[in-house]
Amino acid sequence: MPAYLKISKMSRTLTISDELYERLESEARSRGLKSVEELLDRLQSQQTDISLRRDVVRGIDYLRESLFARYGEMRAK
């Protein structure tokens, strides 16, 4: 398959203002990306990372609360 062909699983059409598209395009270029689509992929990936981090923090908070309930305040030596 030629390199210039890109197969996508799904295509959707989204209508946005020219002004918004230009801002997205400018942001993509400023980040060294080739397209608005690449920018949107990166932003989605970052959001997923943030959600995973929040889950980890919730787990740590739960563990700390459990340890505090069981052992009380742990003082530094």
N, C-alpha and C positions, 0 to 999 in steps of 0.2 A: 504494500500500500504506500503511495507517495506520502512524503513527510508533510506536504501542504494540506492534506486532508485530515480533518479532525472529526472523529465520530463522537457524538454526544448521545447520552441515553435519552435526553428529553430536551426539547426546546420550548420556550415560552416567550411571548412578546409582552413587554412591559412598556407602557407609555409614560415617559417622564418629560419634564420641561427641558428645553435646550440648555437653560441656565444650569440646572442640576446636573445634566450630563456633562457639561463643560467643567463643572467643579469636580465631578468624579474623575473625569479624564485627567485633569490637572493634578489631582491628588495621586492618581496612579503613576503618572510621570514623575512626580516629586519623590515617590518611593522606589523609582527605578523599575516599575512594572510596565508590561507591554500593553495592557488593556484594562478596561473597566471591569471586565469579567474576572481577571486575575486579582484586581483589588477586592472585589466582592468575595472571592474565595478566601483571600487572606483574612478579611474582616470576620468572616464566618468561623474560620479556624481559630482566631483569637478569642472569639466569644465562647467557643467550645472549651478552650483552655481555661478561661475564667470560670466557667461553670464547674469544671473538674476541681479547680483550686478551692472554690467555695465548699464543695463537698468534703474535701480533705480537711479544711478548717473546721467545718461542723463536726467531723469525726474527732478531731483533736480536742475541741471544746467539750464534747460529750465525755471523752476519756478523762479529761482534767476534772470535770464535775463529778464523775464517778469516783475517781481517786480521792478527791476532797471529801466527798460524803463518807467514804470508807475510812480514810486515815486522818482526816482533818488537815490543817495547814501544815505543809512541810517547810521547815525553816532551814535557811542556808547555814552551813557550818562556818 
